[in-house]
Amino acid sequence: SHSLTFPNIVTPTPPLPIPSSSPLEFLRPRLKPPPPHLLSSALAFLRSCLKLTACDRISDP
């Protein structure tokens, strides 16, 4: 009674459709650097996560 769907993992995913405008237009948003406020908030989030994990490790017996 194992209902694991292994064929879904094995079958390759279909390639992404390339827009008809131009590949450069499709790649341009990915090449843009993130805004600085987003970067700083991500760094602050990572620091808080690191602090939490460090505190958890220290408090664990």
Z-matrix of the N, CA and C atoms (Angstrom, degrees):
N
C 1 1.470
C 2 1.521 1 110.77
N 3 1.329 2 116.44 1 33.56
C 4 1.461 3 119.80 2 178.75
C 5 1.527 4 108.83 3 -87.91
N 6 1.297 5 116.52 4 118.10
C 7 1.466 6 120.60 5 -177.87
C 8 1.522 7 110.18 6 -107.32
N 9 1.320 8 115.89 7 49.88
C 10 1.464 9 119.46 8 178.01
C 11 1.525 10 109.31 9 -84.79
N 12 1.332 11 116.27 10 136.84
C 13 1.466 12 120.11 11 -177.41
C 14 1.520 13 108.99 12 -101.01
N 15 1.322 14 116.25 13 76.58
C 16 1.465 15 119.81 14 178.18
C 17 1.530 16 112.72 15 -71.84
N 18 1.347 17 119.84 16 -35.69
C 19 1.467 18 118.44 17 179.26
C 20 1.526 19 113.45 18 -57.06
N 21 1.339 20 117.52 19 -29.13
C 22 1.470 21 119.02 20 178.42
C 23 1.519 22 111.09 21 -64.83
N 24 1.330 23 116.85 22 -33.38
C 25 1.457 24 119.94 23 -179.95
C 26 1.525 25 110.14 24 -75.97
N 27 1.342 26 116.08 25 -35.21
C 28 1.467 27 119.73 26 -174.64
C 29 1.527 28 111.24 27 -75.66
N 30 1.336 29 117.16 28 -38.17
C 31 1.466 30 119.02 29 -176.25
C 32 1.523 31 110.25 30 -66.89
N 33 1.325 32 118.05 31 132.26
C 34 1.467 33 120.05 32 -179.35
C 35 1.518 34 110.89 33 -70.43
N 36 1.304 35 115.55 34 145.35
C 37 1.456 36 119.34 35 178.45
C 38 1.520 37 109.67 36 -75.04
N 39 1.318 38 118.80 37 143.55
C 40 1.466 39 120.32 38 179.04
C 41 1.516 40 110.68 39 -65.01
N 42 1.319 41 117.86 40 147.33
C 43 1.472 42 120.56 41 -178.72
C 44 1.519 43 110.93 42 -64.73
N 45 1.318 44 115.19 43 151.75
C 46 1.458 45 119.80 44 179.01
C 47 1.524 46 110.38 45 -67.72
N 48 1.321 47 116.96 46 137.97
C 49 1.472 48 118.84 47 178.32
C 50 1.524 49 111.29 48 -69.08
N 51 1.311 50 116.30 49 130.17
C 52 1.465 51 120.45 50 179.84
C 53 1.527 52 108.74 51 -83.96
N 54 1.312 53 118.54 52 125.23
C 55 1.469 54 119.95 53 179.75
C 56 1.522 55 111.41 54 -62.06
N 57 1.323 56 115.40 55 150.41
C 58 1.463 57 119.91 56 -174.12
C 59 1.521 58 112.43 57 -75.51
N 60 1.348 59 117.60 58 -15.82
C 61 1.463 60 118.99 59 -176.59
C 62 1.529 61 110.13 60 -64.54
N 63 1.333 62 116.90 61 -67.52
C 64 1.464 63 121.04 62 176.41
C 65 1.518 64 108.44 63 -176.44
N 66 1.315 65 117.55 64 147.30
C 67 1.473 66 119.50 65 -179.73
C 68 1.526 67 112.64 66 -62.73
N 69 1.329 68 117.28 67 -29.92
C 70 1.465 69 119.07 68 -179.71
C 71 1.530 70 110.45 69 -65.69
N 72 1.318 71 117.07 70 -40.93
C 73 1.460 72 120.12 71 177.86
C 74 1.521 73 110.58 72 -62.65
N 75 1.345 74 115.47 73 -31.37
C 76 1.460 75 119.62 74 -179.56
C 77 1.528 76 110.97 75 -74.19
N 78 1.335 77 117.03 76 -32.03
C 79 1.463 78 120.48 77 -176.70
C 80 1.525 79 112.83 78 -90.40
N 81 1.313 80 117.42 79 -17.76
C 82 1.464 81 119.31 80 -173.00
C 83 1.533 82 112.95 81 -60.37
N 84 1.337 83 120.52 82 -45.08
C 85 1.472 84 118.32 83 -179.44
C 86 1.527 85 112.81 84 -60.68
N 87 1.332 86 118.10 85 -30.66
C 88 1.456 87 119.89 86 -179.28
C 89 1.530 88 111.91 87 -74.32
N 90 1.325 89 116.88 88 -25.72
C 91 1.456 90 120.01 89 -177.55
C 92 1.522 91 111.99 90 -85.55
N 93 1.322 92 117.06 91 -13.23
C 94 1.467 93 118.50 92 -179.87
C 95 1.523 94 110.00 93 -68.99
N 96 1.329 95 118.64 94 134.99
C 97 1.467 96 120.39 95 177.12
C 98 1.522 97 109.87 96 -69.47
N 99 1.326 98 117.58 97 148.51
C 100 1.464 99 120.07 98 178.82
C 101 1.515 100 110.96 99 -68.66
N 102 1.337 101 117.14 100 151.00
C 103 1.471 102 119.30 101 178.27
C 104 1.514 103 110.68 102 -62.23
N 105 1.338 104 117.96 103 150.08
C 106 1.477 105 120.42 104 -175.10
C 107 1.523 106 113.13 105 -61.83
N 108 1.358 107 117.19 106 -34.86
C 109 1.473 108 117.61 107 -178.63
C 110 1.518 109 110.45 108 -67.09
N 111 1.341 110 116.29 109 -33.66
C 112 1.465 111 118.99 110 177.26
C 113 1.522 112 110.16 111 -67.68
N 114 1.336 113 115.59 112 -40.20
C 115 1.462 114 119.66 113 179.55
C 116 1.521 115 111.04 114 -64.00
N 117 1.332 116 116.82 115 -45.15
C 118 1.468 117 119.57 116 -177.89
C 119 1.518 118 110.71 117 -66.42
N 120 1.341 119 117.18 118 -37.82
C 121 1.462 120 118.82 119 179.23
C 122 1.522 121 110.07 120 -67.94
N 123 1.343 122 116.81 121 -37.09
C 124 1.460 123 119.48 122 177.31
C 125 1.524 124 110.42 123 -64.74
N 126 1.345 125 116.66 124 -40.53
C 127 1.463 126 119.87 125 178.00
C 128 1.519 127 110.97 126 -64.40
N 129 1.330 128 116.89 127 -41.89
C 130 1.464 129 120.16 128 178.81
C 131 1.529 130 110.11 129 -63.13
N 132 1.336 131 116.22 130 -39.62
C 133 1.459 132 120.44 131 178.85
C 134 1.530 133 110.12 132 -63.91
N 135 1.328 134 116.40 133 -43.13
C 136 1.463 135 119.59 134 179.04
C 137 1.530 136 110.50 135 -64.20
N 138 1.318 137 117.06 136 -40.49
C 139 1.468 138 119.99 137 179.71
C 140 1.526 139 110.36 138 -63.65
N 141 1.336 140 116.99 139 -43.15
C 142 1.466 141 119.32 140 179.77
C 143 1.528 142 109.82 141 -64.07
N 144 1.341 143 116.58 142 -38.53
C 145 1.470 144 119.31 143 178.16
C 146 1.529 145 110.04 144 -63.89
N 147 1.340 146 116.48 145 -43.08
C 148 1.462 147 119.44 146 179.79
C 149 1.519 148 110.61 147 -63.99
N 150 1.335 149 116.85 148 -40.44
C 151 1.466 150 119.76 149 178.92
C 152 1.523 151 110.35 150 -63.33
N 153 1.342 152 116.01 151 -41.83
C 154 1.463 153 119.48 152 -179.15
C 155 1.524 154 110.60 153 -63.82
N 156 1.325 155 117.09 154 -45.39
C 157 1.458 156 119.39 155 -178.69
C 158 1.529 157 110.11 156 -66.32
N 159 1.339 158 117.05 157 -37.89
C 160 1.466 159 119.52 158 178.80
C 161 1.524 160 110.07 159 -64.49
N 162 1.340 161 117.18 160 -43.79
C 163 1.469 162 119.78 161 178.74
C 164 1.521 163 110.57 162 -63.93
N 165 1.315 164 116.65 163 -39.66
C 166 1.463 165 119.39 164 179.14
C 167 1.525 166 110.50 165 -63.59
N 168 1.319 167 115.81 166 -40.62
C 169 1.468 168 118.72 167 -179.55
C 170 1.522 169 110.28 168 -65.57
N 171 1.332 170 116.66 169 -41.64
C 172 1.466 171 119.68 170 -177.64
C 173 1.529 172 110.42 171 -68.62
N 174 1.337 173 117.06 172 -39.60
C 175 1.461 174 119.65 173 -175.45
C 176 1.530 175 111.28 174 -76.36
N 177 1.339 176 117.49 175 -19.59
C 178 1.462 177 119.16 176 -179.81
C 179 1.526 178 110.02 177 -68.14
N 180 1.325 179 117.02 178 136.35
C 181 1.473 180 119.43 179 179.59
C 182 1.527 181 112.21 180 -70.35
